[in-house]
Structures are given as structure tokens and as C-alpha cells.
Amino acid sequence: MGLFDFLFKKKKEENDRPIQRNVLNLQVNDIVTYDLEDYIVVGKITYNDSGYEWHAYNLKGESRSIWLAAELDDELEIGIYERVTTSVGPSIPQKLTIDGTTYYMEEHGLATITHVSGRAGAVVGQKVEYWDFESEDEEYLSVEKWGGDLELSKGYSIGENELKIIAGS
């Protein structure tokens, strides 16, 4: 009986461990604290471009909604983005000036949506053309083409230590 007790007790203890979340495995209903404000993860999108994967999380706070982007390239890169309501025309140039800041194109590609949960405004299998821009002050501009619609978001990078994450389930 001692062996069974040991095995079952160990199994129970493993199941009782708190869920460890980080910016690469956030789930809908998790809580993210950033800049002294609590946000709930209301949506998640996972993108894939030729095997390269990144995540975007729709965070809803009391005073605003933001997007948290996370990717593991050579190192972990995290950014905070907010939508911008401006027009850039039918074709995307190598350089864009938005609100007095000039951004230079760093990357352009076509991604496939591989995972969607919650309120994210996307569907699995959907193709998204994207352009990533950066200013001289290391501010970012993301342009995404969803069907015929362009979405622009301005952002900046943050450190993982600037976030506090609490698993929602």
C-alpha cells in the first residue's frame, strides 16, 4: 500500500501546483498588471510566418485596451501596442510619418493565423500581410492587412519584469 499512497499523493501534489504563466503562454481570463493598471486577457492570436511564431494578446483595462505582443527570436521580445486611426494609402512605403514620428520599414511578410481564442477578431487559417516599422527613437509601428482592411498600431518595447501575470484559471 505504501507505493500506491506515494504514487497517488505525488500525482495529487502535481495537480495542485499553481499554473505558471508567462508572456508566451497567456490564456484568456489571465490578469496582466502593467504600468500600475490591471488588464484582463480577452483575446489571443498566434501568428506563423514560415515557422516563425509570435503571439498578440488583446488586453482590456479599466481605462483602455492595448495589445501585448510577445515573440521568442534570439531573445524574448515584448511590446505594448495601441491602435492608431490614420490612413496610409493603398500601398505601404518604406518610410511612414505618423503624428510627427518617422518610421522606417524593418520587415514585411505574410503570416497565417494558427490559433485564436476569445475576442481577437481573427480566424484560424486566415492570412495576414504585415509590415513592421521602427523609428530612430525605437518606437514601433505595426501595419497589418486583414483582407482589404489596414490596421495600424503604435508601440514600444518593454521588459518582462514590467509585467505581473496571474493565471485566470
Contacts in CASP RR format, 6 or more apart in sequence:
PFRMAT RR
TARGET T0000
AUTHOR 0000-0000-0000
METHOD contacts of the structure
MODEL  1
MGLFDFLFKKKKEENDRPIQRNVLNLQVNDIVTYDLEDYIVVGKITYNDS
GYEWHAYNLKGESRSIWLAAELDDELEIGIYERVTTSVGPSIPQKLTIDG
TTYYMEEHGLATITHVSGRAGAVVGQKVEYWDFESEDEEYLSVEKWGGDL
ELSKGYSIGENELKIIAGS
18 167 0 8 1.000
19 167 0 8 1.000
19 168 0 8 1.000
19 169 0 8 1.000
20 167 0 8 1.000
21 27 0 8 1.000
21 30 0 8 1.000
21 165 0 8 1.000
21 166 0 8 1.000
21 167 0 8 1.000
22 160 0 8 1.000
22 165 0 8 1.000
23 55 0 8 1.000
23 68 0 8 1.000
23 70 0 8 1.000
23 76 0 8 1.000
23 78 0 8 1.000
23 160 0 8 1.000
23 163 0 8 1.000
23 165 0 8 1.000
24 55 0 8 1.000
24 70 0 8 1.000
24 72 0 8 1.000
24 76 0 8 1.000
26 32 0 8 1.000
26 41 0 8 1.000
26 44 0 8 1.000
26 55 0 8 1.000
26 57 0 8 1.000
26 68 0 8 1.000
26 70 0 8 1.000
26 165 0 8 1.000
27 41 0 8 1.000
27 44 0 8 1.000
27 117 0 8 1.000
27 167 0 8 1.000
27 168 0 8 1.000
27 169 0 8 1.000
28 41 0 8 1.000
28 42 0 8 1.000
28 43 0 8 1.000
28 44 0 8 1.000
28 117 0 8 1.000
28 118 0 8 1.000
29 40 0 8 1.000
29 41 0 8 1.000
29 168 0 8 1.000
29 169 0 8 1.000
30 40 0 8 1.000
30 41 0 8 1.000
30 165 0 8 1.000
30 166 0 8 1.000
30 167 0 8 1.000
30 168 0 8 1.000
30 169 0 8 1.000
31 38 0 8 1.000
31 39 0 8 1.000
31 40 0 8 1.000
31 41 0 8 1.000
31 165 0 8 1.000
31 166 0 8 1.000
31 168 0 8 1.000
32 38 0 8 1.000
32 39 0 8 1.000
32 40 0 8 1.000
32 41 0 8 1.000
32 57 0 8 1.000
32 59 0 8 1.000
32 68 0 8 1.000
32 163 0 8 1.000
32 164 0 8 1.000
32 165 0 8 1.000
32 166 0 8 1.000
33 39 0 8 1.000
33 163 0 8 1.000
33 164 0 8 1.000
33 165 0 8 1.000
33 166 0 8 1.000
34 59 0 8 1.000
34 66 0 8 1.000
34 68 0 8 1.000
34 80 0 8 1.000
34 158 0 8 1.000
34 162 0 8 1.000
34 163 0 8 1.000
34 164 0 8 1.000
35 162 0 8 1.000
37 61 0 8 1.000
37 62 0 8 1.000
37 63 0 8 1.000
38 61 0 8 1.000
38 62 0 8 1.000
39 59 0 8 1.000
39 60 0 8 1.000
39 61 0 8 1.000
39 66 0 8 1.000
40 59 0 8 1.000
40 60 0 8 1.000
40 61 0 8 1.000
41 57 0 8 1.000
41 58 0 8 1.000
41 59 0 8 1.000
42 58 0 8 1.000
42 59 0 8 1.000
42 60 0 8 1.000
42 118 0 8 1.000
42 119 0 8 1.000
43 57 0 8 1.000
43 58 0 8 1.000
43 116 0 8 1.000
43 117 0 8 1.000
43 118 0 8 1.000
43 119 0 8 1.000
43 120 0 8 1.000
44 55 0 8 1.000
44 56 0 8 1.000
44 57 0 8 1.000
44 58 0 8 1.000
44 115 0 8 1.000
44 116 0 8 1.000
44 117 0 8 1.000
44 118 0 8 1.000
44 120 0 8 1.000
45 55 0 8 1.000
45 56 0 8 1.000
45 57 0 8 1.000
45 58 0 8 1.000
45 113 0 8 1.000
45 115 0 8 1.000
45 116 0 8 1.000
45 120 0 8 1.000
45 121 0 8 1.000
45 122 0 8 1.000
46 53 0 8 1.000
46 54 0 8 1.000
46 55 0 8 1.000
46 113 0 8 1.000
46 114 0 8 1.000
46 115 0 8 1.000
46 116 0 8 1.000
47 53 0 8 1.000
47 54 0 8 1.000
47 55 0 8 1.000
47 56 0 8 1.000
47 111 0 8 1.000
47 112 0 8 1.000
47 113 0 8 1.000
47 114 0 8 1.000
47 128 0 8 1.000
47 130 0 8 1.000
48 111 0 8 1.000
48 112 0 8 1.000
48 113 0 8 1.000
48 114 0 8 1.000
49 109 0 8 1.000
49 110 0 8 1.000
49 111 0 8 1.000
49 112 0 8 1.000
52 71 0 8 1.000
52 73 0 8 1.000
53 71 0 8 1.000
53 114 0 8 1.000
54 69 0 8 1.000
54 70 0 8 1.000
54 71 0 8 1.000
55 69 0 8 1.000
55 70 0 8 1.000
55 71 0 8 1.000
56 67 0 8 1.000
56 68 0 8 1.000
56 69 0 8 1.000
56 81 0 8 1.000
56 120 0 8 1.000
57 67 0 8 1.000
57 68 0 8 1.000
57 69 0 8 1.000
57 70 0 8 1.000
58 65 0 8 1.000
58 67 0 8 1.000
58 118 0 8 1.000
58 119 0 8 1.000
58 120 0 8 1.000
59 65 0 8 1.000
59 66 0 8 1.000
59 67 0 8 1.000
59 68 0 8 1.000
64 82 0 8 1.000
66 80 0 8 1.000
66 81 0 8 1.000
66 82 0 8 1.000
67 80 0 8 1.000
67 81 0 8 1.000
67 82 0 8 1.000
67 83 0 8 1.000
67 153 0 8 1.000
68 78 0 8 1.000
68 79 0 8 1.000
68 80 0 8 1.000
68 81 0 8 1.000
68 163 0 8 1.000
69 77 0 8 1.000
69 78 0 8 1.000
69 79 0 8 1.000
69 80 0 8 1.000
69 81 0 8 1.000
69 142 0 8 1.000
70 76 0 8 1.000
70 77 0 8 1.000
70 78 0 8 1.000
70 79 0 8 1.000
71 77 0 8 1.000
76 160 0 8 1.000
77 157 0 8 1.000
78 157 0 8 1.000
78 158 0 8 1.000
78 159 0 8 1.000
78 160 0 8 1.000
78 163 0 8 1.000
79 140 0 8 1.000
79 155 0 8 1.000
79 156 0 8 1.000
79 157 0 8 1.000
79 158 0 8 1.000
80 155 0 8 1.000
80 156 0 8 1.000
80 158 0 8 1.000
81 140 0 8 1.000
81 142 0 8 1.000
81 153 0 8 1.000
81 154 0 8 1.000
81 155 0 8 1.000
82 153 0 8 1.000
82 154 0 8 1.000
82 155 0 8 1.000
83 151 0 8 1.000
83 152 0 8 1.000
83 153 0 8 1.000
84 98 0 8 1.000
84 99 0 8 1.000
84 141 0 8 1.000
84 152 0 8 1.000
84 153 0 8 1.000
84 154 0 8 1.000
85 152 0 8 1.000
86 98 0 8 1.000
86 99 0 8 1.000
86 152 0 8 1.000
88 96 0 8 1.000
88 143 0 8 1.000
88 150 0 8 1.000
88 152 0 8 1.000
89 150 0 8 1.000
92 105 0 8 1.000
92 108 0 8 1.000
92 131 0 8 1.000
92 143 0 8 1.000
93 105 0 8 1.000
94 104 0 8 1.000
94 105 0 8 1.000
95 102 0 8 1.000
95 103 0 8 1.000
95 104 0 8 1.000
95 105 0 8 1.000
96 102 0 8 1.000
96 103 0 8 1.000
96 105 0 8 1.000
96 133 0 8 1.000
96 141 0 8 1.000
96 143 0 8 1.000
97 103 0 8 1.000
98 141 0 8 1.000
98 152 0 8 1.000
98 154 0 8 1.000
99 154 0 8 1.000
101 135 0 8 1.000
101 137 0 8 1.000
101 139 0 8 1.000
102 135 0 8 1.000
102 136 0 8 1.000
103 133 0 8 1.000
103 134 0 8 1.000
103 135 0 8 1.000
103 139 0 8 1.000
103 140 0 8 1.000
103 141 0 8 1.000
104 133 0 8 1.000
104 134 0 8 1.000
104 135 0 8 1.000
105 131 0 8 1.000
105 132 0 8 1.000
105 133 0 8 1.000
106 132 0 8 1.000
106 133 0 8 1.000
106 134 0 8 1.000
107 130 0 8 1.000
107 131 0 8 1.000
107 132 0 8 1.000
108 129 0 8 1.000
108 130 0 8 1.000
108 131 0 8 1.000
108 132 0 8 1.000
109 129 0 8 1.000
109 130 0 8 1.000
109 131 0 8 1.000
110 127 0 8 1.000
110 128 0 8 1.000
110 129 0 8 1.000
110 130 0 8 1.000
111 127 0 8 1.000
111 128 0 8 1.000
111 129 0 8 1.000
111 130 0 8 1.000
112 125 0 8 1.000
112 126 0 8 1.000
112 127 0 8 1.000
112 128 0 8 1.000
113 122 0 8 1.000
113 123 0 8 1.000
113 124 0 8 1.000
113 125 0 8 1.000
113 126 0 8 1.000
113 127 0 8 1.000
113 128 0 8 1.000
114 124 0 8 1.000
114 125 0 8 1.000
115 124 0 8 1.000
116 122 0 8 1.000
116 123 0 8 1.000
116 124 0 8 1.000
122 128 0 8 1.000
122 146 0 8 1.000
126 146 0 8 1.000
128 144 0 8 1.000
128 145 0 8 1.000
128 146 0 8 1.000
129 144 0 8 1.000
129 145 0 8 1.000
130 142 0 8 1.000
130 143 0 8 1.000
130 144 0 8 1.000
130 145 0 8 1.000
131 142 0 8 1.000
131 143 0 8 1.000
131 144 0 8 1.000
132 140 0 8 1.000
132 141 0 8 1.000
132 142 0 8 1.000
132 143 0 8 1.000
133 140 0 8 1.000
133 141 0 8 1.000
133 142 0 8 1.000
133 143 0 8 1.000
134 140 0 8 1.000
134 141 0 8 1.000
135 141 0 8 1.000
138 156 0 8 1.000
138 157 0 8 1.000
139 154 0 8 1.000
139 155 0 8 1.000
139 156 0 8 1.000
140 154 0 8 1.000
140 155 0 8 1.000
140 156 0 8 1.000
140 157 0 8 1.000
141 152 0 8 1.000
141 153 0 8 1.000
141 154 0 8 1.000
141 155 0 8 1.000
142 152 0 8 1.000
142 153 0 8 1.000
142 154 0 8 1.000
142 155 0 8 1.000
143 150 0 8 1.000
143 151 0 8 1.000
143 152 0 8 1.000
144 150 0 8 1.000
144 151 0 8 1.000
144 153 0 8 1.000
145 151 0 8 1.000
END
